[in-house]
Amino acid sequence: MRELALHILDIAQNSIAAAASLVTISIDEQPGRDLLRIEVADNGRGIPPEELAQITDPFFTSRTTRDVGLGLPLFAQAAERAEGKFEVKSVPGRGTEVTATLRYSHIDRAPLGDLTGTLLGIIVPNPELDLIYTHYYKQKSFLLGTGEIKSTLGRIAISHPEVVSWLRDFIQAGLDDLYGGE
């Protein structure tokens, strides 16, 4: 995958397939410390220890519809290619946490990509999911919590076209402010 945002989307889709009702995504960009950290955590089924041991093997998947699972192995490669680390922690019945830490300035670090599109791609088709997104850049932060938004909306669906349009603008404005024109 050419963008880290696509890895985030893939992991969130795994979380949804694992019956998660809450997904938290945290991105911490600290160029001064040459650090980019991405964490995706959920409260889904979790991964049994025997599967967790094989999680970055591309020829292992828990799916019955195909014989390979490339999402996590490709994300692990992306982290390692940028002199980083990749870790998956999971407790059956409690959830899973995926963390990638990359060297921010590394020439082989993939760009973050379309975070607005990624977040909308998680939120819109999964209105029952609560998503908490936190993004740090240097000393600034941007927070998005769908639980609060859904509570404010009342009976209006978060997937309603006018709400989606507002969400797109809100997320993009938040990211633009985060980077402060950089």
Secondary structure, 3 states (H helix, E strand, C coil): CCCHHHHHHHHHHHHHHCCCCEEEEEEEEEHHHCEEEEEEEECCCCCCHHHHCCCCCCCCCCCCCCCCCCHHHHHHHHHHHCCCEEEEEEECCCEEEEEEEEECCCCCCCCCCCHHHHHHHHHCCCCCCEEEEEEEECCEEEEEEHHHHHHHHCCCCCCCHHHHHHHHHHHHHHHHHHHCCC
